[in-house]
C-alpha cells in the first residue's frame, strides 16, 4: 500500500460515515444486522447503563467544581470520584466482554482503555482530516461549538454498545439516538460539522475583487470569472490561513499547457461549509477541441478509486459526454505530507506550495493537471458542468482553470 493509500485509509477510518461529525464517527461499511456485532437492544441493559451514566455525570460535575474544567479522559476522574472502576464499564459490556468492542466501527479520540464509554470532550487536537485552519482546534473546542449552535443536549459521554445509542448530555439528561446523535436536533447533516461550527466566512466574492483577465489568455483558456466562488488570496473554505496565495494570479504554464489562474470554483463537500453548490453549470465553451486540460483538486479526499466528481460536456448538437473523476486517478487531496509526491495515477502534480495552515500541520498543497480526450473533436462543445454528485461522502472538489487543446 503506497503513501497516498495509507493516508486515505487513515482518513476513511476517521471520516467515513461522517455526515455530521461526532467524536465517535462510525466507519462507512456498516453491518446490515447490528445485533450480530454484539450490541445490546435490551431495555433492561439500557436501564442498568443509565444508572452508571448518572454516577459518571455526578463525578464529572464534581471534577469541574474542583478543577474548573472537564476531565481530559473519564479515567482521570479517579477513585476519589469513582470509587468502583467498574462504573466506567457498561454493565452489558461487563457481561459480554470486549472492553472497547465499538472501536471496530468507531474512532476513539480519547484513547482511554479504562472505560467502555466514548468520551466526547477529549482535548485531543482535531486532525487535518477535519480542521485545516489556524490556530488548531480540539475535540472539546468542537463540542463546545456544537453546543453553542444547538444550546444544549450535546453528549459528553456516549455508550455505543446499545441500539439505540445512549447519550449523556451536558445538562445531565440521558437520551437515545441513532449513531448520529446530531440528527435528533438538525435535519441538515452539515450544520453541525467542524467546517460549519468553526467557519470564518470569507468576504463575499465579487467579480471586481478578482484579478483582471490577461488579454493574452485567448479563448482556449476558458474565462471562469463568472463562476469563481473562491479567491486565491483568502481562505475561501473558511479555514483561516488555508489559501492559494502562493499561486500567483495570471497565466501559468504547467506540463506545457497554459492556464488562466485567477480564482477557484469550489463545490460542496462533507468537510467544507455547506453553502457551496453541488454543481457549477453552464460554463461557456462554444468551441471544438481534441482535449480539455483541467487544473483541479479536492479538499478532504475519500476512498481511493471511487468517483468523487465529474465534468459533463454538453455539445451543440444536444449530445453529451461525462468525464467521471476518480479519486487517486484523476485528482487527489490538495493537502498532503511534504515527503509524499501525491501524483494521481492518471494526472500530474502541476503545482506545489504551502500556506500558514498547511505548514502548521506539516503539509504542502498541490494542484493536479488532468487531460480529457474528446471522443467528438469535430462537434462544438457548448458548455461544461462541474458536478460534485449526490454521494453521502463528498470530497469537496474544486477547479482553478480549464484549457482547451
HELIX and SHEET records of a PDB file:
HELIX    1   1 UNK A    3  UNK A   15  1                                  13    
HELIX    2   2 UNK A   34  UNK A   37  5                                   4    
HELIX    3   3 UNK A   43  UNK A   67  1                                  25    
HELIX    4   4 UNK A   74  UNK A   77  5                                   4    
HELIX    5   5 UNK A   85  UNK A   88  5                                   4    
HELIX    6   6 UNK A   91  UNK A   96  1                                   6    
HELIX    7   7 UNK A  101  UNK A  104  5                                   4    
HELIX    8   8 UNK A  139  UNK A  150  1                                  12    
HELIX    9   9 UNK A  181  UNK A  184  5                                   4    
HELIX   10  10 UNK A  194  UNK A  198  1                                   5    
HELIX   11  11 UNK A  207  UNK A  209  5                                   3    
HELIX   12  12 UNK A  215  UNK A  217  5                                   3    
HELIX   13  13 UNK A  225  UNK A  227  5                                   3    
HELIX   14  14 UNK A  356  UNK A  360  1                                   5    
SHEET    1   A 4 UNK A 118  UNK A 119  0                                        
SHEET    2   A 4 UNK A 155  UNK A 159 -1                                        
SHEET    3   A 4 UNK A 165  UNK A 169 -1                                        
SHEET    4   A 4 UNK A 174  UNK A 177 -1                                        
SHEET    1   B 2 UNK A 250  UNK A 254  0                                        
SHEET    2   B 2 UNK A 257  UNK A 261 -1                                        
SHEET    1   C 5 UNK A 265  UNK A 266  0                                        
SHEET    2   C 5 UNK A 397  UNK A 404 -1                                        
SHEET    3   C 5 UNK A 291  UNK A 298 -1                                        
SHEET    4   C 5 UNK A 363  UNK A 373 -1                                        
SHEET    5   C 5 UNK A 335  UNK A 337 -1                                        
SHEET    1   D 5 UNK A 265  UNK A 266  0                                        
SHEET    2   D 5 UNK A 397  UNK A 404 -1                                        
SHEET    3   D 5 UNK A 291  UNK A 298 -1                                        
SHEET    4   D 5 UNK A 363  UNK A 373 -1                                        
SHEET    5   D 5 UNK A 348  UNK A 353 -1                                        
SHEET    1   E 4 UNK A 279  UNK A 287  0                                        
SHEET    2   E 4 UNK A 381  UNK A 387 -1                                        
SHEET    3   E 4 UNK A 307  UNK A 315 -1                                        
SHEET    4   E 4 UNK A 320  UNK A 326 -1                                        
END                                                                             
